[in-house]
Amino acid sequence: MRNKHSSTIVQCVLPCALMALTVGCGPNKPAVHRSWAERSQTVIRQRLAPTPIASAMTGSPAHSVKATSTAGAESTIWPEELATFQLSADATVQADTPQSQPPEEQVSQGEVEYEGKWRKPLPGFGETLKRDLLELPATLWDDTKRVYTNPWNLVFLIGAGGASVALRPEVDDDIEDYYDRHHSFKEDWRDAFGAAGNPIVHFGMAGVWYLTGQLAQDAKTYDVGGRLFRALTINGISTVLLKTAACTESPNGEDWAWPSGHVSSSMVVATVMNDAYGPFVGIPLFGLTGLVAVERLDSGEHHFSDVIFGAALGWVVAETVMKDGPPEIAGGHIVPYADPAGRNAGVAWVKTLGE
């Protein structure tokens, strides 16, 4: 058995190291699809241009931007005035748009490519595949940064790493001794659940969703397949890096046990499907993830601490990839705002009455 104190230190440090890696380096090419977090940071940096936006469809005049400031108090911008704000970069794009272009052709790229929150495939499979392959590196990197720079994700992963450390060696050894004498599943069931948790099967599932959405021109099915592929890729790379760095030993004597790749990958699938299709699909898949975790223990492939952190890693990655829209609180949206007069910026909670 290898030195367990060394592996314990590695398990504590690695989540922080992954965060530092994603913050400190990366391609200079901007991501194709900017997340809400990046957009809000841009707003804070650039401020919001107090340029009124006229309504081209109704011909109504634009409302002027108002900002009230009192001594010792922060500036207040009312929700109806937030609609008049725009990014300076957006104003530049609008200025470059030919004025002779018909209004129906001046539809933004997002309105063309998206159906609600789901991105639509292009009419031809070759066109869609080419577009997605060209955008994949930047999109993967953007998702990876969102996973490992989110403070709540880091708190959760560090907590899971701490729990994993606390389970070693006493609890892990007790569970290992139990499964040396008993089995929860017969051999055929162990093989079946092992196959169900294989990441290769999950990548195949993502491909089926992607192709089905493309052939049926169904935006949700297509986009779920794409997001599942990205989440599995990030999870797989993270798992391999952690395994290589920790290099712990499994109960059956194999190296690279922590964390469990089968459990983390199964948790990615369950979380993505739950977020996309609701609990009627998600709950059975979470149950299957639990059975895969028990099979990993029963087969001697992993310790209990391995499956605990694997489940936490898979959930964090998938949840972040799926929840890339603006945060919502009590039905309202958190939006960036700026007060050019007071030279300050922040965020505001905005809810349209009647929703």
C-alpha positions as a LaTeX table, in Angstrom:
\begin{tabular}{lrrr}
\hline
Residue & $x$ (\AA) & $y$ (\AA) & $z$ (\AA) \\
\hline
Met1 & 0.00 & 0.00 & 0.00 \\
Arg2 & 1.37 & 3.42 & $-0.94$ \\
Asn3 & 1.90 & 6.23 & 1.46 \\
Lys4 & $-1.61$ & 7.40 & 2.34 \\
His5 & $-0.42$ & 10.64 & 3.90 \\
Ser6 & 0.98 & 11.80 & 0.54 \\
Ser7 & $-2.24$ & 11.00 & $-1.29$ \\
Thr8 & $-4.25$ & 12.81 & 1.39 \\
Ile9 & $-2.27$ & 16.02 & 0.86 \\
Val10 & $-2.69$ & 15.70 & $-2.91$ \\
Gln11 & $-6.47$ & 15.33 & $-2.59$ \\
Cys12 & $-6.68$ & 18.54 & $-0.57$ \\
Val13 & $-4.50$ & 20.57 & $-2.89$ \\
Leu14 & $-5.64$ & 19.43 & $-6.36$ \\
Pro15 & $-9.02$ & 21.23 & $-6.55$ \\
Cys16 & $-7.29$ & 24.51 & $-5.73$ \\
Ala17 & $-4.57$ & 23.78 & $-8.28$ \\
Leu18 & $-7.14$ & 23.21 & $-11.03$ \\
Met19 & $-8.75$ & 26.55 & $-10.23$ \\
Ala20 & $-5.40$ & 28.33 & $-10.37$ \\
Leu21 & $-4.60$ & 26.68 & $-13.70$ \\
Thr22 & $-7.81$ & 27.84 & $-15.34$ \\
Val23 & $-7.42$ & 31.38 & $-14.05$ \\
Gly24 & $-3.77$ & 31.75 & $-14.88$ \\
Cys25 & $-3.56$ & 30.53 & $-18.45$ \\
Gly26 & $-5.65$ & 29.98 & $-21.53$ \\
Pro27 & $-6.00$ & 30.92 & $-25.16$ \\
Asn28 & $-6.22$ & 34.58 & $-26.03$ \\
Lys29 & $-8.98$ & 33.92 & $-28.52$ \\
Pro30 & $-12.29$ & 35.04 & $-27.05$ \\
Ala31 & $-15.01$ & 32.47 & $-26.55$ \\
Val32 & $-17.65$ & 32.33 & $-29.21$ \\
His33 & $-20.52$ & 32.21 & $-26.75$ \\
Arg34 & $-19.97$ & 34.66 & $-23.93$ \\
Ser35 & $-21.48$ & 33.61 & $-20.63$ \\
Trp36 & $-23.54$ & 35.91 & $-18.46$ \\
Ala37 & $-20.67$ & 36.23 & $-16.01$ \\
Glu38 & $-18.29$ & 37.43 & $-18.71$ \\
Arg39 & $-20.88$ & 39.87 & $-20.03$ \\
Ser40 & $-21.40$ & 41.37 & $-16.59$ \\
Gln41 & $-17.65$ & 41.76 & $-16.11$ \\
Thr42 & $-17.45$ & 43.54 & $-19.45$ \\
Val43 & $-20.21$ & 45.88 & $-18.33$ \\
Ile44 & $-18.36$ & 46.74 & $-15.16$ \\
Arg45 & $-15.13$ & 47.37 & $-17.05$ \\
Gln46 & $-16.53$ & 49.34 & $-19.94$ \\
Arg47 & $-19.45$ & 50.90 & $-18.11$ \\
Leu48 & $-22.72$ & 51.18 & $-19.88$ \\
Ala49 & $-23.01$ & 53.62 & $-22.68$ \\
Pro50 & $-25.84$ & 56.06 & $-21.86$ \\
Thr51 & $-26.96$ & 55.81 & $-25.44$ \\
Pro52 & $-30.76$ & 55.65 & $-25.77$ \\
Ile53 & $-32.02$ & 52.74 & $-27.78$ \\
Ala54 & $-34.87$ & 53.70 & $-30.07$ \\
Ser55 & $-37.60$ & 51.19 & $-30.77$ \\
Ala56 & $-37.32$ & 50.43 & $-34.47$ \\
Met57 & $-40.43$ & 48.27 & $-34.52$ \\
Thr58 & $-42.86$ & 50.72 & $-32.93$ \\
Gly59 & $-41.22$ & 53.96 & $-33.94$ \\
Ser60 & $-41.57$ & 55.23 & $-30.37$ \\
Pro61 & $-38.84$ & 57.53 & $-29.09$ \\
Ala62 & $-36.26$ & 56.13 & $-26.78$ \\
His63 & $-36.42$ & 57.00 & $-23.11$ \\
Ser64 & $-33.56$ & 59.00 & $-21.74$ \\
Val65 & $-31.31$ & 57.42 & $-19.17$ \\
Lys66 & $-31.78$ & 58.78 & $-15.71$ \\
Ala67 & $-29.57$ & 58.32 & $-12.72$ \\
Thr68 & $-30.37$ & 59.89 & $-9.39$ \\
Ser69 & $-27.71$ & 60.34 & $-6.78$ \\
Thr70 & $-27.95$ & 61.58 & $-3.23$ \\
Ala71 & $-25.25$ & 62.42 & $-0.79$ \\
Gly72 & $-24.01$ & 59.35 & 1.02 \\
Ala73 & $-26.24$ & 57.02 & $-1.00$ \\
Glu74 & $-25.67$ & 54.88 & $-4.04$ \\
Ser75 & $-27.18$ & 55.80 & $-7.39$ \\
Thr76 & $-30.48$ & 54.23 & $-8.26$ \\
Ile77 & $-31.49$ & 53.05 & $-11.72$ \\
Trp78 & $-35.09$ & 51.93 & $-12.07$ \\
Pro79 & $-35.96$ & 48.70 & $-13.94$ \\
Glu80 & $-37.67$ & 50.53 & $-16.81$ \\
Glu81 & $-34.52$ & 52.57 & $-17.31$ \\
Leu82 & $-32.35$ & 49.45 & $-17.48$ \\
Ala83 & $-33.81$ & 48.72 & $-20.90$ \\
Thr84 & $-32.12$ & 51.85 & $-22.25$ \\
Phe85 & $-28.64$ & 50.69 & $-21.37$ \\
Gln86 & $-26.37$ & 48.99 & $-23.84$ \\
Leu87 & $-22.76$ & 47.94 & $-23.97$ \\
Ser88 & $-20.35$ & 50.21 & $-25.79$ \\
Ala89 & $-19.30$ & 47.20 & $-27.85$ \\
Asp90 & $-22.93$ & 46.63 & $-28.81$ \\
Ala91 & $-23.25$ & 50.25 & $-29.89$ \\
Thr92 & $-20.21$ & 49.83 & $-32.13$ \\
Val93 & $-21.76$ & 46.79 & $-33.79$ \\
Gln94 & $-25.00$ & 48.66 & $-34.37$ \\
Ala95 & $-23.12$ & 51.60 & $-35.86$ \\
Asp96 & $-21.42$ & 49.28 & $-38.34$ \\
Thr97 & $-24.71$ & 47.76 & $-39.46$ \\
Pro98 & $-25.89$ & 49.18 & $-42.82$ \\
Gln99 & $-28.91$ & 51.38 & $-42.29$ \\
Ser100 & $-30.39$ & 50.24 & $-45.57$ \\
Gln101 & $-30.73$ & 46.68 & $-44.33$ \\
Pro102 & $-34.39$ & 45.74 & $-43.72$ \\
Pro103 & $-35.33$ & 45.42 & $-40.01$ \\
Glu104 & $-36.27$ & 41.75 & $-40.40$ \\
Glu105 & $-32.74$ & 41.03 & $-41.64$ \\
Gln106 & $-31.12$ & 42.87 & $-38.73$ \\
Val107 & $-31.78$ & 39.95 & $-36.43$ \\
Ser108 & $-29.03$ & 39.22 & $-33.97$ \\
Gln109 & $-26.92$ & 36.11 & $-34.28$ \\
Gly110 & $-28.37$ & 34.77 & $-31.01$ \\
Glu111 & $-31.95$ & 35.08 & $-32.27$ \\
Val112 & $-31.03$ & 33.17 & $-35.41$ \\
Glu113 & $-29.14$ & 30.37 & $-33.70$ \\
Tyr114 & $-31.25$ & 29.83 & $-30.59$ \\
Glu115 & $-34.71$ & 28.52 & $-29.85$ \\
Gly116 & $-35.32$ & 29.69 & $-26.33$ \\
Lys117 & $-32.27$ & 28.59 & $-24.35$ \\
Trp118 & $-31.38$ & 25.79 & $-26.78$ \\
Arg119 & $-29.04$ & 26.31 & $-29.72$ \\
Lys120 & $-30.40$ & 25.18 & $-33.06$ \\
Pro121 & $-28.53$ & 22.96 & $-35.53$ \\
Leu122 & $-27.88$ & 24.18 & $-39.05$ \\
Pro123 & $-29.89$ & 22.55 & $-41.87$ \\
Gly124 & $-27.00$ & 20.37 & $-43.06$ \\
Phe125 & $-25.13$ & 17.91 & $-40.84$ \\
Gly126 & $-21.80$ & 18.85 & $-42.42$ \\
Glu127 & $-22.43$ & 22.54 & $-41.77$ \\
Thr128 & $-23.38$ & 21.91 & $-38.16$ \\
Leu129 & $-20.42$ & 19.63 & $-37.51$ \\
Lys130 & $-17.97$ & 22.09 & $-39.06$ \\
Arg131 & $-19.35$ & 24.97 & $-37.00$ \\
Asp132 & $-19.26$ & 23.01 & $-33.76$ \\
Leu133 & $-15.75$ & 21.63 & $-34.30$ \\
Leu134 & $-14.38$ & 25.11 & $-35.01$ \\
Glu135 & $-16.03$ & 26.51 & $-31.90$ \\
Leu136 & $-15.33$ & 23.52 & $-29.62$ \\
Pro137 & $-11.89$ & 24.52 & $-28.23$ \\
Ala138 & $-13.02$ & 28.00 & $-27.21$ \\
Thr139 & $-16.34$ & 26.74 & $-25.84$ \\
Leu140 & $-14.66$ & 23.96 & $-23.84$ \\
Trp141 & $-12.19$ & 26.40 & $-22.37$ \\
Asp142 & $-14.97$ & 28.84 & $-21.49$ \\
Asp143 & $-16.94$ & 26.07 & $-19.74$ \\
Thr144 & $-13.82$ & 24.88 & $-17.90$ \\
Lys145 & $-13.15$ & 28.37 & $-16.56$ \\
Arg146 & $-16.74$ & 28.67 & $-15.39$ \\
Val147 & $-16.45$ & 25.33 & $-13.57$ \\
Tyr148 & $-13.22$ & 26.10 & $-11.72$ \\
Thr149 & $-13.53$ & 29.83 & $-11.09$ \\
Asn150 & $-17.02$ & 29.75 & $-9.59$ \\
Pro151 & $-16.54$ & 30.33 & $-5.82$ \\
Trp152 & $-19.45$ & 28.06 & $-4.86$ \\
Asn153 & $-18.08$ & 25.26 & $-7.04$ \\
Leu154 & $-14.70$ & 25.58 & $-5.34$ \\
Val155 & $-16.26$ & 25.52 & $-1.88$ \\
Phe156 & $-18.22$ & 22.40 & $-2.81$ \\
Leu157 & $-15.22$ & 20.60 & $-4.35$ \\
Ile158 & $-12.89$ & 21.50 & $-1.50$ \\
Gly159 & $-15.53$ & 20.30 & 0.94 \\
Ala160 & $-15.90$ & 17.04 & $-0.97$ \\
Gly161 & $-12.12$ & 16.70 & $-1.01$ \\
Gly162 & $-12.05$ & 17.23 & 2.73 \\
Ala163 & $-14.73$ & 14.58 & 3.21 \\
Ser164 & $-12.75$ & 12.24 & 0.99 \\
Val165 & $-9.66$ & 12.80 & 3.13 \\
Ala166 & $-11.63$ & 12.23 & 6.35 \\
Leu167 & $-12.77$ & 8.84 & 5.08 \\
Arg168 & $-9.19$ & 7.65 & 4.62 \\
Pro169 & $-8.08$ & 5.27 & 5.92 \\
Glu170 & $-10.47$ & 4.06 & 8.63 \\
Val171 & $-13.82$ & 4.17 & 6.82 \\
Asp172 & $-12.31$ & 3.10 & 3.50 \\
Asp173 & $-10.60$ & 0.13 & 5.16 \\
Asp174 & $-13.78$ & $-0.95$ & 6.96 \\
Ile175 & $-15.79$ & $-0.89$ & 3.72 \\
Glu176 & $-13.00$ & $-2.68$ & 1.87 \\
Asp177 & $-12.98$ & $-5.42$ & 4.54 \\
Tyr178 & $-16.75$ & $-5.78$ & 4.22 \\
Tyr179 & $-16.64$ & $-6.29$ & 0.45 \\
Asp180 & $-13.77$ & $-8.74$ & 0.83 \\
Arg181 & $-16.24$ & $-11.03$ & 2.62 \\
His182 & $-19.56$ & $-10.06$ & 0.99 \\
His183 & $-20.93$ & $-9.07$ & $-2.39$ \\
Ser184 & $-23.94$ & $-6.83$ & $-3.09$ \\
Phe185 & $-24.36$ & $-8.04$ & $-6.67$ \\
Lys186 & $-23.81$ & $-11.23$ & $-8.55$ \\
Glu187 & $-21.06$ & $-11.18$ & $-11.14$ \\
Asp188 & $-23.42$ & $-10.59$ & $-14.08$ \\
Trp189 & $-24.96$ & $-7.55$ & $-12.39$ \\
Arg190 & $-21.52$ & $-6.22$ & $-11.51$ \\
Asp191 & $-20.57$ & $-6.47$ & $-15.17$ \\
Ala192 & $-23.82$ & $-4.76$ & $-16.24$ \\
Phe193 & $-23.46$ & $-1.83$ & $-13.84$ \\
Gly194 & $-19.78$ & $-1.51$ & $-14.68$ \\
Ala195 & $-20.69$ & $-1.18$ & $-18.36$ \\
Ala196 & $-23.47$ & 1.32 & $-17.55$ \\
Gly197 & $-20.92$ & 3.52 & $-15.81$ \\
Asn198 & $-18.30$ & 3.34 & $-18.54$ \\
Pro199 & $-17.52$ & 6.84 & $-19.89$ \\
Ile200 & $-17.30$ & 5.42 & $-23.43$ \\
Val201 & $-20.99$ & 4.49 & $-23.21$ \\
His202 & $-21.80$ & 8.01 & $-22.05$ \\
Phe203 & $-19.94$ & 9.63 & $-24.94$ \\
Gly204 & $-21.90$ & 7.35 & $-27.27$ \\
Met205 & $-25.11$ & 8.54 & $-25.64$ \\
Ala206 & $-24.10$ & 12.17 & $-26.23$ \\
Gly207 & $-23.46$ & 11.33 & $-29.89$ \\
Val208 & $-26.90$ & 9.74 & $-30.25$ \\
Trp209 & $-28.57$ & 12.83 & $-28.80$ \\
Tyr210 & $-26.53$ & 15.12 & $-31.04$ \\
Leu211 & $-27.31$ & 13.17 & $-34.24$ \\
Thr212 & $-30.99$ & 12.75 & $-33.37$ \\
Gly213 & $-31.35$ & 16.47 & $-32.76$ \\
Gln214 & $-29.60$ & 17.24 & $-36.04$ \\
Leu215 & $-31.70$ & 14.82 & $-38.12$ \\
Ala216 & $-34.96$ & 15.93 & $-36.49$ \\
Gln217 & $-33.88$ & 19.60 & $-36.45$ \\
Asp218 & $-34.82$ & 19.62 & $-32.77$ \\
Ala219 & $-32.89$ & 22.32 & $-30.94$ \\
Lys220 & $-33.27$ & 20.89 & $-27.43$ \\
Thr221 & $-32.16$ & 17.34 & $-28.30$ \\
Tyr222 & $-29.24$ & 18.62 & $-30.35$ \\
Asp223 & $-28.06$ & 21.10 & $-27.71$ \\
Val224 & $-28.42$ & 18.61 & $-24.85$ \\
Gly225 & $-26.18$ & 16.24 & $-26.81$ \\
Gly226 & $-23.60$ & 18.97 & $-27.32$ \\
Arg227 & $-23.64$ & 20.06 & $-23.68$ \\
Leu228 & $-23.42$ & 16.46 & $-22.50$ \\
Phe229 & $-20.35$ & 15.95 & $-24.71$ \\
Arg230 & $-18.67$ & 19.08 & $-23.32$ \\
Ala231 & $-19.46$ & 18.17 & $-19.71$ \\
Leu232 & $-18.15$ & 14.63 & $-20.21$ \\
Thr233 & $-14.97$ & 15.97 & $-21.81$ \\
Ile234 & $-14.24$ & 18.42 & $-18.99$ \\
Asn235 & $-15.07$ & 15.78 & $-16.39$ \\
Gly236 & $-12.91$ & 13.18 & $-18.13$ \\
Ile237 & $-9.87$ & 15.46 & $-18.42$ \\
Ser238 & $-10.26$ & 16.59 & $-14.80$ \\
Thr239 & $-10.56$ & 13.00 & $-13.60$ \\
Val240 & $-7.47$ & 11.84 & $-15.50$ \\
Leu241 & $-5.41$ & 14.77 & $-14.18$ \\
Leu242 & $-6.51$ & 14.08 & $-10.61$ \\
Lys243 & $-5.85$ & 10.36 & $-10.93$ \\
Thr244 & $-2.38$ & 10.97 & $-12.34$ \\
Ala245 & $-1.47$ & 13.49 & $-9.64$ \\
Ala246 & $-2.90$ & 11.57 & $-6.67$ \\
Cys247 & $-1.88$ & 8.08 & $-7.87$ \\
Thr248 & $-3.71$ & 6.29 & $-5.06$ \\
Glu249 & $-4.19$ & 2.54 & $-4.97$ \\
Ser250 & $-7.53$ & 0.76 & $-5.31$ \\
Pro251 & $-8.55$ & $-2.21$ & $-3.09$ \\
Asn252 & $-7.63$ & $-4.63$ & $-5.90$ \\
Gly253 & $-4.12$ & $-3.15$ & $-6.11$ \\
Glu254 & $-4.50$ & $-1.07$ & $-9.27$ \\
Asp255 & $-3.10$ & 2.45 & $-9.48$ \\
Trp256 & $-4.93$ & 5.72 & $-10.16$ \\
Ala257 & $-8.01$ & 5.04 & $-8.08$ \\
Trp258 & $-8.99$ & 8.53 & $-6.87$ \\
Pro259 & $-11.44$ & 9.78 & $-8.02$ \\
Ser260 & $-13.77$ & 7.25 & $-9.64$ \\
Gly261 & $-14.18$ & 8.00 & $-13.35$ \\
His262 & $-17.19$ & 5.68 & $-13.70$ \\
Val263 & $-19.07$ & 7.46 & $-10.92$ \\
Ser264 & $-18.15$ & 10.98 & $-12.01$ \\
Ser265 & $-19.15$ & 10.27 & $-15.62$ \\
Ser266 & $-22.44$ & 8.65 & $-14.55$ \\
Met267 & $-23.19$ & 11.67 & $-12.38$ \\
Val268 & $-22.59$ & 13.97 & $-15.37$ \\
Val269 & $-25.18$ & 12.08 & $-17.42$ \\
Ala270 & $-27.73$ & 12.07 & $-14.59$ \\
Thr271 & $-27.30$ & 15.78 & $-13.87$ \\
Val272 & $-27.49$ & 16.87 & $-17.52$ \\
Met273 & $-30.62$ & 14.81 & $-18.16$ \\
Asn274 & $-32.24$ & 15.97 & $-14.93$ \\
Asp275 & $-31.63$ & 19.62 & $-15.79$ \\
Ala276 & $-32.87$ & 19.14 & $-19.37$ \\
Tyr277 & $-35.85$ & 16.84 & $-18.88$ \\
Gly278 & $-36.76$ & 17.04 & $-15.22$ \\
Pro279 & $-36.90$ & 14.58 & $-12.31$ \\
Phe280 & $-38.86$ & 11.88 & $-14.16$ \\
Val281 & $-35.73$ & 11.27 & $-16.21$ \\
Gly282 & $-33.17$ & 12.49 & $-13.70$ \\
Ile283 & $-34.17$ & 10.50 & $-10.61$ \\
Pro284 & $-33.80$ & 7.04 & $-12.25$ \\
Leu285 & $-30.42$ & 8.10 & $-13.62$ \\
Phe286 & $-29.28$ & 9.32 & $-10.21$ \\
Gly287 & $-30.38$ & 5.93 & $-8.87$ \\
Leu288 & $-28.33$ & 4.22 & $-11.58$ \\
Thr289 & $-25.34$ & 6.35 & $-10.56$ \\
Gly290 & $-25.73$ & 5.05 & $-7.02$ \\
Leu291 & $-25.76$ & 1.46 & $-8.29$ \\
Val292 & $-22.62$ & 2.14 & $-10.32$ \\
Ala293 & $-20.96$ & 3.48 & $-7.16$ \\
Val294 & $-21.88$ & 0.34 & $-5.20$ \\
Glu295 & $-20.57$ & $-1.82$ & $-8.05$ \\
Arg296 & $-17.24$ & 0.02 & $-7.95$ \\
Leu297 & $-16.94$ & $-0.84$ & $-4.24$ \\
Asp298 & $-18.22$ & $-4.38$ & $-4.72$ \\
Ser299 & $-15.72$ & $-5.10$ & $-7.51$ \\
Gly300 & $-12.79$ & $-3.73$ & $-5.51$ \\
Glu301 & $-12.16$ & $-1.04$ & $-8.14$ \\
His302 & $-12.47$ & 1.89 & $-5.73$ \\
His303 & $-12.55$ & 2.95 & $-2.13$ \\
Phe304 & $-15.56$ & 4.77 & $-0.71$ \\
Ser305 & $-13.65$ & 8.08 & $-0.74$ \\
Asp306 & $-13.02$ & 7.64 & $-4.48$ \\
Val307 & $-16.70$ & 7.42 & $-5.35$ \\
Ile308 & $-17.66$ & 10.28 & $-3.02$ \\
Phe309 & $-15.37$ & 12.78 & $-4.71$ \\
Gly310 & $-16.16$ & 11.36 & $-8.17$ \\
Ala311 & $-19.86$ & 12.04 & $-7.64$ \\
Ala312 & $-19.14$ & 15.58 & $-6.42$ \\
Leu313 & $-16.89$ & 16.34 & $-9.39$ \\
Gly314 & $-19.40$ & 15.06 & $-11.95$ \\
Trp315 & $-22.26$ & 17.03 & $-10.45$ \\
Val316 & $-20.33$ & 20.31 & $-10.32$ \\
Val317 & $-19.13$ & 20.02 & $-13.92$ \\
Ala318 & $-22.51$ & 19.09 & $-15.38$ \\
Glu319 & $-24.48$ & 21.62 & $-13.35$ \\
Thr320 & $-22.18$ & 24.42 & $-14.45$ \\
Val321 & $-22.29$ & 23.48 & $-18.13$ \\
Met322 & $-26.09$ & 23.28 & $-18.08$ \\
Lys323 & $-26.79$ & 26.41 & $-16.04$ \\
Asp324 & $-25.13$ & 29.04 & $-18.26$ \\
Gly325 & $-27.93$ & 31.61 & $-18.24$ \\
Pro326 & $-28.28$ & 34.67 & $-16.05$ \\
Pro327 & $-28.89$ & 33.88 & $-12.37$ \\
Glu328 & $-32.50$ & 34.05 & $-11.21$ \\
Ile329 & $-33.75$ & 34.85 & $-7.73$ \\
Ala330 & $-37.47$ & 34.63 & $-6.93$ \\
Gly331 & $-38.32$ & 34.87 & $-10.63$ \\
Gly332 & $-36.23$ & 37.98 & $-11.17$ \\
His333 & $-33.01$ & 38.34 & $-13.16$ \\
Ile334 & $-29.71$ & 39.59 & $-11.83$ \\
Val335 & $-28.49$ & 42.12 & $-14.39$ \\
Pro336 & $-25.43$ & 44.37 & $-14.53$ \\
Tyr337 & $-25.92$ & 48.12 & $-14.32$ \\
Ala338 & $-23.74$ & 51.20 & $-14.31$ \\
Asp339 & $-24.17$ & 54.83 & $-13.40$ \\
Pro340 & $-21.93$ & 56.89 & $-15.72$ \\
Ala341 & $-22.66$ & 60.06 & $-13.75$ \\
Gly342 & $-21.65$ & 58.55 & $-10.42$ \\
Arg343 & $-18.90$ & 56.43 & $-12.02$ \\
Asn344 & $-19.96$ & 53.22 & $-10.29$ \\
Ala345 & $-21.31$ & 49.86 & $-11.40$ \\
Gly346 & $-22.90$ & 46.82 & $-9.88$ \\
Val347 & $-25.78$ & 44.39 & $-10.26$ \\
Ala348 & $-29.52$ & 44.83 & $-9.84$ \\
Trp349 & $-32.47$ & 42.50 & $-9.34$ \\
Val350 & $-35.10$ & 43.08 & $-12.02$ \\
Lys351 & $-38.51$ & 41.42 & $-12.31$ \\
Thr352 & $-41.20$ & 42.37 & $-14.77$ \\
Leu353 & $-44.59$ & 42.70 & $-13.06$ \\
Gly354 & $-47.12$ & 40.19 & $-14.24$ \\
Glu355 & $-44.64$ & 37.37 & $-14.85$ \\
\hline
\end{tabular}
